[in-house]
Amino acid sequence: MTYWALNAIFLGVAAAVAVTALVSRRAPRWLAVLIALGILLVITAVFDNVLVGLGFVGYDRALISGVFLGNAPIEDFAYTVAAAILLPSLWTLLARRQRGA
């Protein structure tokens, strides 16, 4: 399984929860999500480059796309995107549901 195939699972779950939040009119504030995503991507870029550069993390070259941002493969950023979408969507769905109960 390639890293993109694994990422597709995480991104698919995040997208499904976000769509559920949108359909149920319980969506998070997307501007806040985008700002947080931007900050998280910068932090991810810095720390992933340090971790890969120091040799703490390695990747099988046959399983990555070969596109890098510094030392870090681009696939690493999918988890940050998934988390930035999934967590606020879940938070909004669960928090409002509990208040209404």
Secondary structure as a PSIPRED ss2 file (coil, helix, strand):
# PSIPRED VFORMAT (PSIPRED V4.0)

   1 M C   1.000  0.000  0.000
   2 T C   1.000  0.000  0.000
   3 Y H   0.000  1.000  0.000
   4 W H   0.000  1.000  0.000
   5 A H   0.000  1.000  0.000
   6 L H   0.000  1.000  0.000
   7 N H   0.000  1.000  0.000
   8 A H   0.000  1.000  0.000
   9 I H   0.000  1.000  0.000
  10 F H   0.000  1.000  0.000
  11 L H   0.000  1.000  0.000
  12 G H   0.000  1.000  0.000
  13 V H   0.000  1.000  0.000
  14 A H   0.000  1.000  0.000
  15 A H   0.000  1.000  0.000
  16 A H   0.000  1.000  0.000
  17 V H   0.000  1.000  0.000
  18 A H   0.000  1.000  0.000
  19 V H   0.000  1.000  0.000
  20 T H   0.000  1.000  0.000
  21 A H   0.000  1.000  0.000
  22 L H   0.000  1.000  0.000
  23 V H   0.000  1.000  0.000
  24 S C   1.000  0.000  0.000
  25 R C   1.000  0.000  0.000
  26 R C   1.000  0.000  0.000
  27 A C   1.000  0.000  0.000
  28 P C   1.000  0.000  0.000
  29 R C   1.000  0.000  0.000
  30 W H   0.000  1.000  0.000
  31 L H   0.000  1.000  0.000
  32 A H   0.000  1.000  0.000
  33 V H   0.000  1.000  0.000
  34 L H   0.000  1.000  0.000
  35 I H   0.000  1.000  0.000
  36 A H   0.000  1.000  0.000
  37 L H   0.000  1.000  0.000
  38 G H   0.000  1.000  0.000
  39 I H   0.000  1.000  0.000
  40 L H   0.000  1.000  0.000
  41 L H   0.000  1.000  0.000
  42 V H   0.000  1.000  0.000
  43 I H   0.000  1.000  0.000
  44 T H   0.000  1.000  0.000
  45 A H   0.000  1.000  0.000
  46 V H   0.000  1.000  0.000
  47 F H   0.000  1.000  0.000
  48 D H   0.000  1.000  0.000
  49 N H   0.000  1.000  0.000
  50 V H   0.000  1.000  0.000
  51 L H   0.000  1.000  0.000
  52 V H   0.000  1.000  0.000
  53 G H   0.000  1.000  0.000
  54 L C   1.000  0.000  0.000
  55 G C   1.000  0.000  0.000
  56 F C   1.000  0.000  0.000
  57 V C   1.000  0.000  0.000
  58 G C   1.000  0.000  0.000
  59 Y C   1.000  0.000  0.000
  60 D C   1.000  0.000  0.000
  61 R C   1.000  0.000  0.000
  62 A C   1.000  0.000  0.000
  63 L C   1.000  0.000  0.000
  64 I C   1.000  0.000  0.000
  65 S C   1.000  0.000  0.000
  66 G C   1.000  0.000  0.000
  67 V C   1.000  0.000  0.000
  68 F E   0.000  0.000  1.000
  69 L E   0.000  0.000  1.000
  70 G C   1.000  0.000  0.000
  71 N C   1.000  0.000  0.000
  72 A E   0.000  0.000  1.000
  73 P E   0.000  0.000  1.000
  74 I H   0.000  1.000  0.000
  75 E H   0.000  1.000  0.000
  76 D H   0.000  1.000  0.000
  77 F H   0.000  1.000  0.000
  78 A H   0.000  1.000  0.000
  79 Y H   0.000  1.000  0.000
  80 T H   0.000  1.000  0.000
  81 V H   0.000  1.000  0.000
  82 A H   0.000  1.000  0.000
  83 A H   0.000  1.000  0.000
  84 A H   0.000  1.000  0.000
  85 I H   0.000  1.000  0.000
  86 L H   0.000  1.000  0.000
  87 L H   0.000  1.000  0.000
  88 P H   0.000  1.000  0.000
  89 S H   0.000  1.000  0.000
  90 L H   0.000  1.000  0.000
  91 W H   0.000  1.000  0.000
  92 T H   0.000  1.000  0.000
  93 L H   0.000  1.000  0.000
  94 L H   0.000  1.000  0.000
  95 A H   0.000  1.000  0.000
  96 R H   0.000  1.000  0.000
  97 R H   0.000  1.000  0.000
  98 Q H   0.000  1.000  0.000
  99 R H   0.000  1.000  0.000
 100 G H   0.000  1.000  0.000
 101 A C   1.000  0.000  0.000
